[in-house]
């Protein structure tokens, strides 16, 4: 199992995923498993990921519970030794 997970939190962030995900994948090749946790996006970011990045593991929340929900509900599902979190819409 790959030791490191890169976790990207997404809510209606297709434009961020289009811009930054290629670089994340390029620089983490064979070194990290990439996850996108989607918080009930209403844009087409989920479809975009499925179509263009099938190796990215997607976790879906039916509501946007924010960062707290991800930490308490989704984070424990990841069994990697190192977890790196990215929130692309924060500047």
C-alpha positions as CSV (number, residue, x, y, z in Angstrom):
1,X,0.0,0.0,0.0
2,X,1.2,3.5,-0.8
3,X,2.2,5.2,2.4
4,X,1.1,8.8,1.6
5,X,-2.4,10.1,0.7
6,X,-3.0,13.5,-0.8
7,X,-6.6,14.5,0.1
8,X,-8.2,17.4,-1.9
9,X,-11.4,18.8,-0.5
10,X,-13.8,19.9,-3.2
11,X,-17.0,21.9,-3.3
12,X,-17.9,23.2,-6.7
13,X,-14.3,23.4,-7.5
14,X,-14.0,22.1,-11.1
15,X,-12.0,25.2,-12.2
16,X,-9.5,24.5,-9.4
17,X,-9.3,20.8,-10.2
18,X,-8.7,21.6,-13.9
19,X,-5.9,24.0,-13.0
20,X,-4.1,22.2,-10.2
21,X,-4.8,18.5,-10.3
22,X,-2.5,17.7,-13.3
23,X,0.5,19.1,-11.3
24,X,-0.5,17.2,-8.2
25,X,-0.7,14.0,-10.2
26,X,2.6,14.7,-12.0
27,X,4.6,15.4,-8.8
28,X,3.0,12.5,-6.7
29,X,3.4,9.8,-9.4
30,X,3.9,6.4,-7.6
31,X,4.5,8.2,-4.3
32,X,1.0,9.1,-3.1
33,X,-2.6,8.0,-3.6
34,X,-4.8,11.0,-4.6
35,X,-8.3,11.4,-3.1
36,X,-10.9,14.0,-3.8
37,X,-13.5,14.3,-1.1
38,X,-16.5,16.1,-2.6
39,X,-18.9,18.0,-0.4
40,X,-22.2,17.8,-2.4
41,X,-21.0,19.8,-5.4
42,X,-23.6,21.1,-7.8
43,X,-21.2,21.9,-10.6
44,X,-19.9,19.1,-12.8
45,X,-16.6,18.5,-10.9
46,X,-17.6,15.0,-10.0
47,X,-18.3,14.1,-13.7
48,X,-15.1,15.9,-14.7
49,X,-13.0,13.8,-12.3
50,X,-14.7,10.5,-13.4
51,X,-14.1,11.2,-17.0
52,X,-10.6,12.7,-16.9
53,X,-9.0,11.2,-13.8
54,X,-10.2,7.7,-13.2
55,X,-7.2,6.9,-11.0
56,X,-8.2,9.5,-8.5
57,X,-10.3,8.0,-5.7
58,X,-13.5,10.0,-5.0
59,X,-15.4,10.1,-1.8
60,X,-18.8,11.8,-1.9
61,X,-20.7,13.5,0.9
62,X,-24.4,14.1,0.3
63,X,-24.3,17.4,2.1
64,X,-21.6,20.1,2.6
65,X,-20.6,19.6,6.1
66,X,-17.4,21.5,5.6
67,X,-13.9,20.6,6.9
68,X,-15.2,19.3,10.2
69,X,-17.3,16.6,8.5
70,X,-14.3,15.5,6.4
71,X,-12.1,15.2,9.4
72,X,-14.6,13.3,11.5
73,X,-16.3,11.2,8.8
74,X,-13.9,10.7,5.9
75,X,-10.4,11.1,7.3
76,X,-10.6,7.9,9.5
77,X,-11.4,5.8,6.3
78,X,-7.9,6.6,5.0
79,X,-5.4,4.1,6.2
80,X,-2.2,5.8,5.0
81,X,0.7,6.7,7.3
82,X,0.9,10.2,6.0
83,X,-2.1,12.4,5.1
84,X,-1.7,15.7,3.3
85,X,-4.8,17.9,2.9
86,X,-5.4,20.5,0.3
87,X,-8.3,22.9,0.2
88,X,-7.8,24.5,-3.3
89,X,-10.4,27.3,-2.9
90,X,-8.5,28.9,0.0
91,X,-6.0,31.5,-1.1
